[in-house]
Each structure stands twice: as structure tokens, then as C-alpha cells.
Amino acid sequence: MADTQYILPNDIGVSSLDCREAFRLLSPTERLYAYHLSRAAWYGGLAVLLQTSPEAPYIYALLSRLFRAQDPDQLRQHALAEGLTEEEYQ
């Protein structure tokens, strides 16, 4: 059994964050700064994967390709057809 401190409950909701109005209030220079900061954070996240473990970048690449190849409904259907329960899929 996995350590429960690393498992999130399936009933946690997801909230959408709408930042369009806040972004519109930024000056052109601030918008460029925010854009480049977000890109740096994205690429920095990949560097963190490399520092986490030797397997982490490969796991990320696998999951990324998997989720690009099938939409969530198709993936769910395949997972359930292979014997996973709904809870395991979630």
C-alpha cells in the first residue's frame, strides 16, 4: 500500500483561474516580463525533473505523449477495458 501522504483524494475539485483582466492592467513591459517569466518557469520545471531522479524526465515524456495521443475519454475507455477500476483510473 502506498504512503497516503503522497496520494490526493479523487474528490478534490479543480478551479479555473481567469487572469485576463489582471493581465490587461499590466503595462506592455510588465506583460513581456510576465510572459518570459512563465516560459522560464516552464523550462526550469524540466531542469527540476532532471535533478529529481534519473527516471523523472522519462516518466514526464511518457505521460506527455500518452495524453497527447488520446483525449481523456478515450484513455478512460482503454484503461477500464484493460481492467482498471474507475477509482484506479481517477
C-alpha positions as CSV (number, residue, x, y, z in Angstrom):
1,M,0.0,0.0,0.0
2,A,1.3,3.4,-0.9
3,D,2.0,6.1,1.7
4,T,-1.2,8.1,1.9
5,Q,0.7,11.4,2.3
6,Y,1.5,11.2,-1.4
7,I,-2.0,10.4,-2.6
8,L,-4.6,13.1,-3.3
9,P,-8.3,12.2,-2.8
10,N,-10.3,11.9,-6.0
11,D,-12.9,14.3,-4.8
12,I,-10.7,17.4,-4.9
13,G,-12.1,19.9,-7.2
14,V,-10.4,21.9,-9.9
15,S,-10.9,25.7,-10.2
16,S,-10.3,27.8,-13.2
17,L,-8.2,30.9,-12.7
18,D,-9.2,33.7,-15.0
19,C,-6.4,36.3,-15.1
20,R,-7.3,38.1,-18.3
21,E,-8.4,41.3,-16.5
22,A,-5.3,41.4,-14.4
23,F,-3.1,40.8,-17.4
24,R,-4.9,43.7,-19.3
25,L,-4.0,46.0,-16.5
26,L,-0.3,45.4,-16.9
27,S,1.9,47.7,-18.9
28,P,3.4,46.3,-22.2
29,T,6.8,45.9,-20.4
30,E,5.1,44.1,-17.5
31,R,3.3,41.8,-19.9
32,L,6.6,40.9,-21.6
33,Y,8.2,40.3,-18.2
34,A,5.2,38.0,-17.2
35,Y,5.4,36.1,-20.5
36,H,9.2,35.5,-20.3
37,L,9.0,34.6,-16.6
38,S,6.3,32.0,-17.4
39,R,8.5,30.5,-20.1
40,A,11.5,30.4,-17.8
41,A,9.4,28.6,-15.2
42,W,8.2,26.0,-17.8
43,Y,11.8,25.2,-18.9
44,G,13.0,25.4,-15.3
45,G,10.5,22.7,-14.4
46,L,12.2,20.4,-16.9
47,A,15.5,21.0,-15.2
48,V,14.0,20.2,-11.9
49,L,12.8,16.8,-13.3
50,L,16.4,16.0,-14.2
51,Q,17.5,16.9,-10.7
52,T,14.7,14.9,-9.1
53,S,15.6,11.4,-10.3
54,P,17.1,9.8,-13.5
55,E,13.7,8.4,-14.3
56,A,11.6,11.6,-13.9
57,P,12.2,13.1,-17.4
58,Y,11.3,9.8,-19.0
59,I,8.1,9.4,-16.9
60,Y,7.2,13.0,-17.9
61,A,7.8,12.3,-21.6
62,L,5.7,9.1,-21.4
63,L,2.8,10.8,-19.7
64,S,3.0,13.8,-22.1
65,R,2.9,11.6,-25.2
66,L,0.1,9.5,-23.7
67,F,-2.1,12.5,-23.0
68,R,-1.4,14.0,-26.4
69,A,-2.2,10.7,-28.2
70,Q,-5.6,10.2,-26.7
71,D,-8.2,12.5,-25.3
72,P,-9.2,11.8,-21.7
73,D,-12.4,9.9,-22.6
74,Q,-10.5,7.6,-25.0
75,L,-7.9,7.0,-22.4
76,R,-10.5,6.2,-19.7
77,Q,-12.3,3.7,-22.0
78,H,-9.0,1.9,-22.7
79,A,-8.0,1.8,-19.1
80,L,-11.3,0.4,-18.0
81,A,-11.2,-2.1,-20.8
82,E,-7.8,-3.3,-19.5
83,G,-9.3,-4.0,-16.1
84,L,-8.7,-0.8,-14.1
85,T,-11.4,0.3,-11.8
86,E,-12.9,3.8,-12.1
87,E,-11.2,4.8,-8.8
88,E,-7.8,3.5,-10.1
89,Y,-8.2,5.4,-13.3
90,Q,-9.0,8.6,-11.4
